[in-house]
Amino acid sequence: MTRTVSTGNLFYRARMRAAAGNTDFESRASTADIVGISSTRLYQIERGLRQPHRDELLIMSKEYGAPELLAEYCHTMCPVGCMAMEHD
């Protein structure tokens, strides 16, 4: 089995930090059960193929204990946040 690693992706890194305290976050399959996002969707988010929806972002941030996901999303992915950053 080939393992796909997304080490540079902030969502992957946040999940791996969460896994240090809870081994249920080590795999996308078990994480999917916790966060209610399919393992396929998590793969797409962690590989940068899709951006998370706001509700997914909130769940991941809470369950991973990673509030930095919210700030990063607002500064780099959210159209309103990006526009606001341009005017600062």
C-alpha positions in Angstrom: 0.0 0.0 0.0 1.3 3.4 -1.0 0.9 6.1 1.6 0.2 9.7 0.5 1.7 12.3 2.7 0.7 16.0 2.6 3.3 17.3 5.1 3.2 20.9 3.9 -0.6 21.2 4.2 -1.8 23.1 7.3 -4.8 20.8 7.7 -2.7 17.7 7.6 -0.2 19.2 10.0 -3.0 20.2 12.4 -4.4 16.6 12.3 -1.0 15.2 13.0 -0.5 17.5 16.0 -3.9 16.3 17.2 -2.7 12.7 16.7 0.1 13.3 19.1 -2.5 13.5 21.9 -5.1 11.2 20.4 -4.2 8.3 18.2 -7.7 8.3 16.6 -6.4 11.2 14.5 -3.6 9.2 13.0 -5.7 7.9 10.1 -8.2 9.8 7.9 -10.7 6.9 8.3 -10.9 7.3 12.1 -10.7 11.1 11.9 -13.7 11.0 9.5 -15.7 9.4 12.3 -14.8 12.1 14.7 -15.2 15.1 12.5 -18.0 13.9 10.3 -16.2 14.6 7.1 -15.5 11.6 4.8 -12.0 10.3 4.5 -12.1 11.1 0.8 -13.0 14.7 1.5 -10.3 14.9 4.2 -7.8 13.6 1.6 -8.9 16.3 -0.9 -8.5 19.0 1.8 -5.2 17.8 3.0 -3.8 17.5 -0.5 -5.0 21.0 -1.5 -7.4 19.7 -4.1 -10.4 21.2 -2.3 -10.8 24.0 0.2 -12.8 23.1 3.4 -16.3 24.5 3.7 -16.7 26.9 6.7 -18.6 24.3 8.7 -15.8 21.7 8.1 -13.2 24.3 9.0 -14.9 25.0 12.3 -15.2 21.3 13.2 -11.6 20.6 12.3 -10.4 23.6 14.3 -12.3 22.5 17.3 -11.6 18.8 17.2 -7.9 19.2 16.4 -7.5 21.9 19.0 -6.1 24.1 16.2 -7.5 27.7 16.3 -4.8 28.7 13.9 -6.7 27.0 11.1 -9.4 29.8 11.4 -6.9 32.6 11.1 -5.0 30.9 8.2 -8.3 30.3 6.3 -9.4 33.9 6.8 -6.1 35.3 5.6 -5.4 33.0 2.7 -8.6 31.3 1.5 -11.7 33.3 2.4 -12.5 35.8 -0.3 -13.7 38.4 2.2 -10.7 37.9 4.4 -8.3 38.1 1.5 -9.9 41.3 0.3 -9.7 42.9 3.7 -6.0 42.0 3.9 -5.4 43.8 0.6 -6.8 47.0 2.1 -4.9 46.9 5.3 
